[in-house]
């Protein structure tokens, strides 16, 4: 980034345009997922007081937002090549602002979590280290980046559980493993979408190094293993029936996503469509854990608005955020 571009991001921008840059950086269509993961963890660990449930939802979301700010900060040179319409390379958000906002969200997340359970501190430290390491180191290294991204989802579930119990219960282990595997697969599909930009930026992702066919096959294998782990975890839940029912719905959606991402004739936009389906599917997966702990009524009460919000906002924002041809000066809706 040049000095004049950084300065332009600091000054001379209308408030509405700067606010929009932050909104785009948040990727709001993804924020319901960490909220549901935290809630699922808390309920599966036995439930918590209202303050604990609030922290279980907000702490992972703030950590998620921190990850987006810090990720865009560390990815700014790659985005300048592959996605120049994004807030930092377009000059609408200064790199320093992204760094400070990411740090602020992380500190706010930490303060709430530790206030409820001080034992969260080492888990949080690992989580934030993983967020930084993902964008700064692992993302450019191929499968290590995909795996580290999956680990972060498992840790969000653990943080939620620790708002209700001193430590996550062992019954959550297969569930955490399922989310780890599923989100590793989802992130891998994202690299298929970004293969051209990653290659140009020198990022050695799995599809860059081994080809799209190998990447999609690996993602499908990890996805299937994740669904199996989540199914095993359902039998340890107080209400396995509702959990398995929603898990079945999610598996159908995920299967459709993988069918969309079939390697033959796969384009970046089809890969994006597959990833959009996986974003919706993982909301159902998290709600399935809520159903297993608190019943289907509670699960649907949180799932349906989250799903509607994610689908609508994703449809209005995402292609513009991912593809330069769709930028049009930024998503202003």
C-alpha positions as MATLAB code, in Angstrom:
seq = 'XXXXXXXXXXXXXXXXXXXXXXXXXXXXXXXXXXXXXXXXXXXXXXXXXXXXXXXXXXXXXXXXXXXXXXXXXXXXXXXXXXXXXXXXXXXXXXXXXXXXXXXXXXXXXXXXXXXXXXXXXXXXXXXXXXXXXXXXXXXXXXXXXXXXXXXXXXXXXXXXXXXXXXXXXXXXXXXXXXXXXXXXXXXXXXXXXXXXXXXXXXXXXXXXXXXXXXXXXXXXXXXXXXXXXXXXXXXXXXXXXXXXXXXXXXXXXXXXXXXXXXXXXXXXXXXXXXXXXXXXXXXXXXXXXXXXXXXXXXXXXXXXXXXXXXXXXXXXXXXXXXXXXXXXXXXXX';
ca = [
       0.000    0.000    0.000;
       1.340    3.446   -0.867;
       1.529    6.243    1.687;
      -0.975    8.425   -0.153;
      -3.486    5.572   -0.329;
      -3.137    4.931    3.404;
      -3.656    8.621    4.096;
      -6.736    8.668    1.892;
      -8.148    5.874    4.067;
      -7.674    8.071    7.156;
      -9.114   11.348    5.937;
     -11.388   12.821    3.346;
     -13.914   10.012    3.401;
     -17.560   10.669    4.277;
     -18.760    9.054    7.490;
     -21.213    6.862    5.593;
     -18.453    5.530    3.354;
     -16.191    4.779    6.308;
     -19.030    3.060    8.161;
     -19.733    0.969    5.070;
     -16.088   -0.065    4.902;
     -16.305   -1.406    8.460;
     -19.612   -3.152    7.684;
     -18.022   -4.898    4.709;
     -14.996   -5.880    6.779;
     -17.274   -7.519    9.334;
     -18.805   -9.851    6.697;
     -22.035   -9.697    8.742;
     -23.472  -12.737    6.966;
     -20.889  -14.848    8.838;
     -21.393  -13.463   12.349;
     -24.428  -15.562   13.252;
     -22.251  -18.662   13.108;
     -19.872  -17.856   16.000;
     -22.895  -16.625   17.975;
     -24.633  -19.987   17.509;
     -21.416  -21.884   18.246;
     -21.011  -20.058   21.548;
     -24.664  -20.583   22.437;
     -24.465  -24.269   21.494;
     -21.390  -24.734   23.663;
     -23.008  -23.046   26.664;
     -26.251  -25.024   26.406;
     -24.458  -28.316   25.812;
     -22.370  -27.668   28.926;
     -25.492  -27.392   31.043;
     -26.701  -23.856   30.402;
     -25.686  -20.629   32.048;
     -27.154  -17.579   33.729;
     -28.412  -14.842   31.370;
     -25.117  -12.948   31.654;
     -23.187  -16.111   30.871;
     -25.332  -16.802   27.803;
     -24.827  -13.230   26.622;
     -21.067  -13.619   26.914;
     -21.256  -17.037   25.236;
     -22.820  -15.348   22.204;
     -20.963  -12.030   22.110;
     -17.425  -13.157   22.962;
     -17.078  -15.464   19.918;
     -18.671  -12.807   17.684;
     -16.208  -10.144   18.843;
     -13.356  -12.602   18.345;
     -14.715  -13.344   14.868;
     -14.806   -9.632   13.999;
     -11.277   -9.283   15.340;
     -10.241  -12.069   12.985;
     -11.777  -10.275    9.994;
     -10.059   -6.984   10.791;
      -6.692   -8.622   11.461;
      -7.067  -10.965    8.501;
      -7.696   -8.061    6.142;
      -4.743   -6.230    7.667;
      -2.351   -9.129    7.043;
      -3.900   -9.933    3.638;
      -3.802   -6.359    2.335;
      -1.010   -7.016   -0.173;
      -2.739  -10.121   -1.538;
      -6.087   -8.298   -1.700;
      -4.424   -5.428   -3.587;
      -3.711   -7.990   -6.329;
      -6.785  -10.210   -6.242;
      -9.543   -8.143   -4.583;
      -8.753   -4.430   -4.954;
     -12.391   -3.487   -4.258;
     -12.087   -4.493   -0.583;
     -11.952   -1.739    2.062;
      -8.193   -1.615    2.705;
      -6.788   -1.880   -0.852;
      -9.488    0.490   -2.148;
      -8.352    3.090    0.392;
     -11.673    3.208    2.241;
     -10.184    1.720    5.432;
      -6.666    2.497    6.635;
      -4.510   -0.521    7.579;
      -3.801    1.043   10.968;
      -7.526    1.432   11.621;
      -8.095   -2.243   10.827;
      -5.265   -3.227   13.171;
      -6.619   -1.128   16.036;
     -10.205   -2.271   15.511;
      -9.107   -5.901   15.429;
      -7.153   -5.436   18.640;
     -10.072   -3.632   20.297;
     -12.552   -6.373   19.397;
     -10.134   -8.987   20.757;
      -9.725   -7.139   24.063;
     -13.492   -6.681   24.423;
     -14.021  -10.377   23.746;
     -11.380  -11.291   26.305;
     -12.780   -8.971   28.981;
     -16.265  -10.471   28.766;
     -15.085  -14.067   28.661;
     -12.616  -13.813   31.539;
     -15.169  -11.952   33.670;
     -17.363  -15.061   33.503;
     -14.634  -17.715   33.788;
     -10.947  -16.849   34.236;
      -9.988  -20.303   32.931;
     -10.962  -19.107   29.453;
      -7.763  -17.033   29.353;
      -5.427  -19.775   27.966;
      -8.108  -20.928   25.514;
      -8.564  -17.349   24.370;
      -4.807  -16.882   24.029;
      -4.617  -19.938   21.777;
      -7.586  -18.678   19.768;
      -6.136  -15.222   19.152;
      -2.739  -16.714   18.334;
      -4.494  -18.924   15.816;
      -6.316  -15.963   14.261;
      -3.074  -14.062   13.775;
      -1.129  -17.121   12.658;
      -3.813  -18.067   10.122;
      -3.530  -14.813    8.174;
       0.105  -13.977    8.870;
       1.632  -17.435    8.353;
      -0.545  -20.475    7.721;
      -2.894  -19.160    5.037;
      -0.077  -18.994    2.518;
       1.133  -22.503    3.416;
      -1.709  -24.615    2.079;
      -3.536  -27.204    4.169;
      -2.072  -25.865    7.437;
      -4.119  -22.723    6.876;
      -7.337  -24.642    6.226;
      -6.792  -26.756    9.340;
      -6.019  -23.776   11.564;
      -9.267  -22.168   10.419;
     -11.183  -25.265   11.462;
      -9.517  -25.255   14.878;
     -10.824  -21.723   15.512;
     -14.442  -22.898   15.203;
     -13.833  -25.712   17.673;
     -12.313  -23.196   20.097;
     -15.362  -20.900   19.753;
     -17.518  -23.836   20.842;
     -15.175  -24.414   23.798;
     -15.327  -20.756   24.869;
     -19.120  -20.946   24.849;
     -19.056  -24.097   26.961;
     -16.752  -22.470   29.483;
     -19.257  -19.721   30.197;
     -21.437  -22.450   31.719;
     -18.839  -24.826   33.198;
     -15.248  -24.578   34.444;
     -14.063  -26.694   31.498;
     -15.810  -28.033   28.375;
     -17.462  -31.408   29.047;
     -15.938  -34.450   27.360;
     -19.262  -35.124   25.624;
     -18.522  -32.080   23.438;
     -15.287  -33.597   22.087;
     -16.836  -35.293   19.011;
     -18.915  -32.176   18.338;
     -15.829  -29.961   18.470;
     -14.017  -32.400   16.184;
     -16.958  -32.286   13.789;
     -16.884  -28.506   13.528;
     -13.106  -28.570   13.138;
     -13.352  -30.973   10.200;
     -16.362  -29.249    8.639;
     -14.850  -25.780    8.736;
     -11.530  -27.053    7.441;
     -13.483  -28.405    4.462;
     -15.435  -25.157    4.063;
     -12.249  -23.089    4.119;
     -10.736  -25.419    1.544;
     -13.664  -24.767   -0.811;
     -12.966  -21.058   -0.296;
      -9.422  -21.546   -1.580;
     -10.844  -23.140   -4.734;
     -12.768  -19.906   -5.294;
      -9.598  -17.859   -4.751;
      -7.147  -20.024   -6.664;
      -6.249  -17.442   -9.330;
      -5.619  -14.658   -6.843;
      -3.690  -16.958   -4.483;
      -1.447  -18.087   -7.321;
      -0.775  -14.498   -8.367;
      -0.013  -13.509   -4.781;
       2.331  -16.437   -4.137;
       0.003  -18.250   -1.724;
       0.576  -22.018   -1.938;
      -2.978  -23.184   -1.252;
      -4.025  -26.791   -1.815;
      -5.649  -26.115   -5.230;
      -2.637  -24.035   -6.306;
      -0.196  -26.803   -5.361;
      -2.217  -29.927   -6.138;
      -5.048  -28.810   -8.405;
      -8.764  -28.158   -7.995;
      -9.763  -31.827   -8.262;
      -7.551  -32.846   -5.354;
      -8.769  -29.891   -3.272;
     -12.465  -30.665   -3.807;
     -11.961  -34.364   -3.073;
     -10.116  -33.550    0.140;
     -12.849  -31.105    1.148;
     -15.530  -33.734    0.536;
     -13.658  -36.280    2.626;
     -13.223  -33.842    5.512;
     -16.862  -32.768    5.278;
     -18.081  -36.373    5.472;
     -15.814  -37.053    8.463;
     -17.138  -33.910   10.156;
     -20.765  -34.958    9.671;
     -19.931  -38.401   11.065;
     -18.291  -36.888   14.146;
     -21.276  -34.620   14.744;
     -23.623  -37.604   14.389;
     -21.587  -39.523   16.980;
     -21.781  -36.524   19.294;
     -25.573  -36.460   18.979;
     -25.840  -39.765   20.858;
     -24.154  -38.128   23.857;
     -26.682  -35.268   23.924;
     -29.735  -35.161   26.221;
     -32.021  -35.045   23.146;
     -30.356  -37.017   20.339;
     -33.491  -37.163   18.161;
     -33.838  -33.414   17.444;
     -30.077  -33.084   17.054;
     -29.951  -35.874   14.475;
     -32.985  -34.454   12.640;
     -31.363  -31.061   12.114;
     -28.060  -32.746   11.355;
     -29.793  -34.617    8.538;
     -31.141  -31.348    7.117;
     -27.666  -29.850    7.269;
     -26.156  -32.879    5.552;
     -28.585  -32.499    2.647;
     -27.623  -28.826    2.243;
     -23.923  -29.666    2.534;
     -24.279  -32.430   -0.023;
     -25.815  -29.892   -2.391;
     -22.874  -27.578   -1.782;
     -20.375  -30.277   -2.668;
     -22.378  -31.175   -5.764;
     -22.186  -27.513   -6.784;
     -18.408  -27.642   -6.249;
     -17.874  -30.704   -8.437;
     -14.503  -30.232  -10.187;
     -15.772  -30.602  -13.753;
     -16.101  -27.086  -15.155;
     -15.814  -25.511  -11.711;
     -15.627  -21.720  -11.886;
     -14.852  -19.182   -9.154;
     -18.498  -18.146   -9.021;
     -19.710  -21.726   -8.703;
     -17.187  -22.264   -5.929;
     -18.549  -19.137   -4.237;
     -22.080  -20.541   -4.529;
     -20.910  -23.790   -2.931;
     -19.309  -21.875   -0.097;
     -22.483  -19.819    0.404;
     -24.407  -23.069    0.885;
     -21.819  -24.259    3.393;
     -22.205  -20.969    5.298;
     -25.946  -21.687    5.578;
     -25.353  -25.358    6.395;
     -23.055  -24.657    9.326;
     -25.772  -22.535   10.944;
     -28.032  -25.582   10.861;
     -25.210  -27.708   12.283;
     -24.741  -25.341   15.229;
     -28.509  -25.212   15.763;
     -28.555  -29.007   15.795;
     -26.310  -28.944   18.874;
     -28.671  -26.399   20.443;
     -31.580  -28.762   19.710;
     -29.759  -31.653   21.350;
     -29.238  -29.606   24.503;
     -32.367  -27.462   24.773;
     -34.904  -28.943   22.361;
     -36.089  -28.205   18.823;
     -38.187  -25.174   19.816;
     -35.186  -23.262   21.143;
     -33.091  -24.344   18.175;
     -35.608  -23.096   15.606;
     -36.141  -19.881   17.560;
     -32.486  -18.946   17.078;
     -31.867  -20.675   13.747;
     -34.624  -19.212   11.589;
     -33.794  -15.496   12.064;
     -30.059  -16.244   11.864;
     -30.551  -18.173    8.639;
     -32.774  -15.490    7.113;
     -30.312  -12.731    8.019;
     -27.335  -14.663    6.684;
     -28.972  -15.616    3.393;
     -30.349  -12.145    2.644;
     -27.207  -10.221    3.580;
     -24.961  -12.728    1.832;
     -26.995  -12.376   -1.359;
     -26.718   -8.576   -1.236;
     -23.068   -8.262   -0.270;
     -20.913  -11.261   -0.906;
     -20.230  -11.329   -4.644;
     -19.314   -7.646   -4.498;
     -16.874   -8.396   -1.692;
     -15.218  -11.322   -3.480;
     -15.049  -10.287   -7.151;
     -13.608   -7.015   -8.521;
     -16.037   -6.993  -11.443;
     -18.898   -6.777   -8.950;
     -17.392   -4.009   -6.867;
     -19.101   -1.011   -8.425;
     -17.583    1.292   -5.831;
     -18.536   -1.006   -2.990;
     -21.729   -2.498   -1.691;
     -23.839    0.453   -0.645;
     -27.029   -1.438    0.191;
];
